[in-house]
Amino acid sequence: MEPNKDLIELNVADFAMVFEDLTRIFIRLPSIEKLSFTTLSVLHTLSRKSPMRLTELTANEQVTQSAITQLVTRLEKDGLVERRSDPNDGRVVQVHITPRGANIIDSRRLERIAHITTFIKGLTPKEKQAIVSAIPALRRLAELGGDA
């Protein structure tokens, strides 16, 4: 049996390196909001999964319970998150992102889109089409790794 010539071998090491480079670029893009990486990570997580228990945030962000408690306290003082009792269990506190916190994530995303748009202008039509074609697979990959 002949190997399928349409099958493209994926070099996972190359793929990882490119994503590391892109991640570094994304993190370092200039922004109006100057917040720490951990702060932005928590806000981004809450923008997609709010509300969350402190224990869930601790596990998700891979920091200590003490660190997440301090961070949430600071974010709460800044009006970016709020703590509320779990309606199903009054002993449990849930962390909710506020409209102000969500606005920071939205504005940073818009800033990133503007920067990336300038980068994309340097691509050929064929390169742009390759990215368009890859988006569904990349979205699925993100879903598969979402709990990692």
N, C-alpha and C positions, 0 to 999 in steps of 0.2 A: 504494500500500500504506500503510495506517495504521500509525503507530508503536504498539508494544505498550504499553498503559497499565499493565500489570503490572510492566514494567521500571522499576526505581528507579534514578535517576541517583546515582552515588556521587560526592560531592564529596571528593576525596582530600585537599585542603587542610584541610577541616573534620575529616576522619577523623584526619589526622596531628596536628592541634592537640589534639584530645581525648585521643589516646594520649600526647602529650607531657605534658599535664596529669595524666593518670592515672599515668604513669611517675614524675613528680615527686612525687606523693602517695605512691606505693608506696615510693619510695626514702627518703622522709622520715618514714615511719611510725615511731613509737617502737619500740625493740627493746631487749631485754635485752642482746644481743650488740652491742657498739659496735665495728664493724669498718669499714674503708674500703670505698668503692664498688668499687675494683679488687679488693680481697681477696674481697669477697662475689661479685663477678663470676667470679673464678677458681674459687672453691668451687662456685658454681652450675654453671659449665661442667663441672667435674669430677664433680659429682653426677649429671650426665646422660651424660657421655662418658668417664668414667674407664676405663682409663688413657689418658693422652695424652703425647706427646713434648713436650719444652720448646719445640721449634720450632712445633709445632701450637698450643700455648698462646699463644706469642708472636703468631702470626698471628691467632688467634681473639680475643685480648684487645686487639689493636692497640696493643701497647706494644713497647718495645725488648727485645732478647734479654737485655741487662744487667738491665733492670727486672724482667723475669719471673723471671730467675735469682735476684735478690735477694728477690723476693716469695716464691718457692717455698722458698728457704732459711729465711726467717722462718716461713712456714707449717709447714715441717717441724719447726723448733725448737718450735713451739707444739703439735705433735702433730696438725695438721689434714690434712696430706698426708704421703706418703712417696715416696721415689724408689726404684725397683727397676730392675734390668737387664731389658731386653727379652728374653724367652725365645728369640726368633728371631734376635736380633743383640745379643750381649753388649756391643757398643760403644755401644749406644743406651740412654739412660735414659728410663724412663717415669715419669710422676707419677701417683700413685694417691691418691684421697681416702680418708682414714681414717674409721672409724665416728664419731669425734669431729667431724670436719669435716662429714660427712653429717648429723650430728645438729644442727649449727648451721643448716644450710640447712633441714632439716625443721622446726626450732622457729621459725625466722623465717617460714616459710610458714604455719605454724599461727597465729602472731601476726597475719600479714597477713589470713588468713581471718577471724579474730575481728574485726579492724577493719572489713574490707569488709562483713561481716555487719551491722554497725551502720549502715553507709552504705546498704546495700540495703533496710533496713527503711523508709527514707524514700521508696522508689520505689512507684509505683502497681503493681497487678497487671499492667497492660498493659506498663509499662516493664520489669518483671521478665521477662515473657514474651518481650519483644523481645531481651533479653540472652540468655535461654535459646536462642532461635532463632538467634542470631548466633554462639554458641560453636563449632559445627562449622566455619563459614566462617573465624572468627578462628584456630582451631587450624590449619586448612589454610594460611592466610596465614602463620602462624608457621613452618610446615614449608617453605613456598616461600622464606621469607626466612632460614631457618636457616643457610644457607651464606654469607649476605651479610656 
